[in-house]
Amino acid sequence: MIKRRLTGISLFASAGIGETYFKDVGIDIKVANELLEKRADLYRAINPETTVICGDITKDDVFSEIISSCPKEIDFLLASPPCQGMSVAGKNRNQKTMEADERNYLITYVVKAIKTTNPTYVLVENVPALLKLKLKYAEAYRTVLEILQYEFGNEYEIDSMVVDASDYGVPQTRLRAIIKMNRNGTVWQWPSKKEKITVREAIGHLPTLEAGETSDIKWHFARNHSKDNILWMKHTPTGKSAFSNPVYYPQKKDGTRVKGYESSYRRIRWDSPAPTITIRNDCIASQRNVHPGRLLPDGTYSDARVLTPLELMLLNSLPADWNIPDDTPELLIRQCIGESIPPLMLKEIVRGIVV
């Protein structure tokens, strides 16, 4: 448990969603770095007290600006290097192609930042493939964990684990690799697992919405979809894919079946945590992102649409009154959530710091 406030920095910060509850547990992020201006601007709007450096950390001038903006003493460093080079949803799925992807070498800038700022605690997170990836480093092929052990093994206790966000109060199944480092002589414990939260418990209280409809609840509005998509999904039961429908299945204009996987055009389930929220959560044909729906008297199902921004926020463990500007673009919200660390999971992990 953190009993004194810690000063921290965040690298590859996006909009800072993962840090939402840091202040509650005693971590103050003083400096953050994000590559994309629109996400950096959203971070600034949410956290006006943080200095946000927008730019490519691999550029000397940007890295220098990050370091020069930091306080003299840094207690905590959070790093979430972009994971597209390792993602199983992308093209780079084998060791050879992952090794060749320059994005996977962003970990070397995390090493550089640790050496420069000397934090007491470090948290690196990414997709589970992070722990299997091997990179050419110091004339040998090493995993990321081995790189960190090579550089800091004499100074830090270094531990890693693949965790599921749904084990820590997040109503969403999301597997992430966590590497935590704490200086010798300090204590950082892994959190205990909690009872899983279902989709029904998280968003079941929200009113039904059909495609294109709005409500008087902030951020609870439904995207428009084509008439065909709506028809297929209205005939798709909770937890099922429209590809399983005997009549109303995804089809081309000439009536022939659209080829696809059962993971697409699929409603999520009410009575389990949501599947992993992806960056394409705006698309009804994408992976498992259609509202569960409710059985109607005529045998069809309500809510033939993707999840609303508010539903996504709640399933990602964000507060219903998340303090983002009213004019934040919907797609920016969706993209940032789709790439984020669920904040309640991260809160539970950092609460294990004993200081």
N, C-alpha and C positions, 0 to 999 in steps of 0.2 A: 504493500500500500504506500502511495506517495504522500508523504507528510509535509514536504516542502516543495515549492513550485520549481519546476525544471524549465530551463530555457532550451528551445529546440529549433532545428531547421528542417525543411522538407524539400527533397529533390524529386523532380519529375512529378510535381504536385497536382497537376490537372486543376480542378476547381477546389481541391482540398476536402472532398467529401469524407474521406477516411478519417480526417482530423476533427470531425464535427463535435465529438464529445471530449476532446483532449483537455479543454479548459476545465471541464467538470472534474477531471481526475488529477489536475495539477501540472499540465504541460502547456507552456506558452510557446507557440511557433512564432519566432521573430522574423525569420527570412524564409521565403519559398521561391522555388524556381520552376517555371513552366515554359514549354516551348511555344505553345500556340496562344496568340494574343487574346482570342475570345474566351479561352478558359482562364487565362491569367486575369482578365478583367472580371470574370465571375468570382474568382478567388478574392480579388481586392474588394469586391462589393460585399462578400460574405464576411471577410476578415479585414476590415479597414486598418486594424492595428498592426498588421503584418506587412513587411516590406516584400513586395513581389518583384522578382527579377525575371522578365520575360526574354527568353532567348535560348540559343543552343548551347548547352553546357559543355559541349566539346570544343567550343571556341574559347580561346584564351581570355579574351576580354570579358566574356560573359562569366566564365568561371571566376575570374578575378573580382568581378563586381559582386558575385554571390558571397565570396569570402570576405571582402572588404566591408560588406554590409552587416556581417555577423557581429554580435557582441564578442567581447574578449574570451568569455568562457561559454562553451556550449555543452549542455548536459546530454542532449538527445538528438539523434539524427535519424530521420525517416527517409527511406529511399524506395521508390517504386518505379524502376526502369521500365519503359514501355515493353510489353510482352509479345508484340505481334510476331517477332522473330521466332518465338517458341510456341505460340498458340497452336493447339490442335485444330482450331477452326481455320487456320491459315494454310499456306502452301508448304511452309518449311517444317516438315514433320520428322525428318531423319537427322541423325547426328551430323552428317557431312554438310547438309544445307544449313542447319542451325549454326554450325561453326563458321560458315562463310557469311552469315548475315551480320552486318556491322552493328545492327541494333543490339545484338546480344553482348557486344563489347562495352556497352554503356556501364557495365559493372565496374570497369576500370576507373571510371570517373567517381564512382562511389568510394572506391579504395582511396583515390586521390583526396576526396573530401574528408574522409576519416583521418587520413594522415595530417591534413591541414588544420582541422578543427579540434581534434582529440576529444571527441565526445565520450561521456561515461557509458552511454547506452546507444546501441544502434539497432534499428529494425529494418531489414530488407525483405520486401515481399514481391511475389510474382506468381505466375502460374506454376503448377507442380513440376513441369518440365525443367524449371530452374535448377532443381536439385540433381538432375541427370545430365544436364548440358555440360560438355567438356570444351574448354577453350584453350588455345595456345597461349600460355602465359609463363614468363620466366623460363623459356626454353623447355617447357614440358606441357603435356596436355593435362589440365586440371579441371575439376568441377568448380563451381562457384564457391562451394564450401571449402574446398581445398585451397583455392586462391586466398580466401579470407584467413584460413589457418596459416598459410604460408606467410602472409603479411603481418598478421596480428595474433597468432596463436600464443605468443609469449606474454601478451598484455591483456587479452580478453578471454573470458569463457564464451565459447561459441557453440550454439545449439541450433538445431533446425527441426521442423516438423511440417507435414502437410496437414492443414486444418480445414475443417468444414464450417463455414459461417453459421450453418443451422444448429451447430452444437453450442453456440454462444449467444442465443437469444435473437438471432436474425431469422426472419421467416422466409429464408431463401437458402437453397443448397448451392454453395459456391466453394469450391476447393482452391485453396491458396497455399503456396509454399511460404513459410515464415522462417527467416533466419534472424535470430536475436543474438546480440553480442553485449556483454556487460563486463566492465573492467574487473580484473582480479580483485577479490575482496568485497565485491558488491553482490547483491542477490536479485535475481529476476526469475520468478516462478511462472510456469505455464498455468493458465487458468483451468478451473474445473469445468466440465461440461454441464450444460443446462438442459432443461426440458425443451423439446422442440416446439416452435410456434408455427401453427398452420396458416395457410392462406385465409381460411375462414376467420380465424382469430384476428388477423392483421387487417383485412379489408372487407370482411363480410358485412360490416355495418354501413358501408357506403351504398347509396342508392343505385339502382340499375340505370344504365345508360345504353342507348343504342348508338350506332355509328353516326357521328355528326352532331349528337346532342350535347348540351351543356347543362350545368347545374349551378346552384348558388354557393357551392363549396369550392374554395380556391383550389385551382389546379386539377379539379375533377371534371374534365371534359373529354369527350370521345373523338378520336380521329375519324375522318371520313374514309369509307372504303367503297369499292365498286359494288354494284348490285349483285354481281355473280359471287364475289367473296362473301358478302353478307348472307346470300341464299345458302351457300355451302356451309357456313358456320352456324346458321340458325338450325340446321339439321344435324349438327355435330354435338353429341352428348359431352358432358363434363369429362375431362381427362382423355378424350379421344381425338383422333385426327380425321379431318374431312376425307382423307384418302380411304377411310374405312366405310364411308357411306355407300350404300348400295345404289342410290339414285343420284343424290346431290353431292357428287364428288368433284374435285377440281378438274375442269375440262376446257378444251379449246373451243373456239367458236363453232367448229364443225362437229362438236360433241365427243371427240376422242379424248381419252384420259390424259391429263397432264402427268408426266413422270415425276416422282418425288419420293421423299422419305416420310415415314410416319411421324417424324419429329416436327414436320412443318404443317401448317394449317391445323395446329393442334391446340386444344384448350388445356389449360393447366388444371390441377386438381384442387378441390377445396380443403381436403383433410390431411394435407401434408405440406411441408414447406414448398415454396415455389421453386421451379427449376432455376438454374443460373440465368440471370438477366443479361442479355447480350446487347451489343451496341446497335443492332438492327431491331430493337424492340418496337419500332414504329411500323414494321412491315408484318402484315397478317400472315404472309407466307413464310416468314422466318421461323426460328426454332422456339416452340413451346412458349408463346407469349400472348395467346388469346385468353381472354377472361374465362373463368370456369363456366359461367352461365347458370341460369336457373330454369328448371323445367316449367314450361308454360302449359296451360290447359289444352292447347291445340297440338301438343306433342313436340313442338319445337323448343329451342332454348334461347333465352334472353342474352343480351350483351354480346352480340356477334361483332366483336371488335378487339383490337389490342388493348392492353392495359392503359389506363389514363396516367398522366404524370404523377398524380397524387398516389395512385395505387403502386406505381413503381417506387416512389419515395418510401412508402410504408413497408413494402416488401424488401427494401434495401436497408431498413432500420433507421431511416431518417425521420426526424420529427414531423408531424403534420403541419407545424408552423415553421418549417425550415425557412430561414431568413434570407431568401433570394429575392432580387428585385422583381417587381410585378411584370416588368417588360422583358424578362429573360426568355429568349426564344425556346419554344417547346422542344425542337430537335436538339438544341444544345443541352437541355436538361436530360433528355433521353440518352444522348451520347455519353455525357459525363457519368451518369448512373451506370450505364452499360460497361464502362471501363473502370469503375471505382472499386475500392476496398470497402466492404460493408462496415460502416463506422462503429456499430455496436460490437462487432467482432474485434476490431482494433482496440476499442476501449477496454474490453475484457483482457486482452493480451498485455497492454501497457499497465494495467492495474496490478499486474504481478511484480512490478518493480517495487522493491522494498528499500525505502530511503527515508 
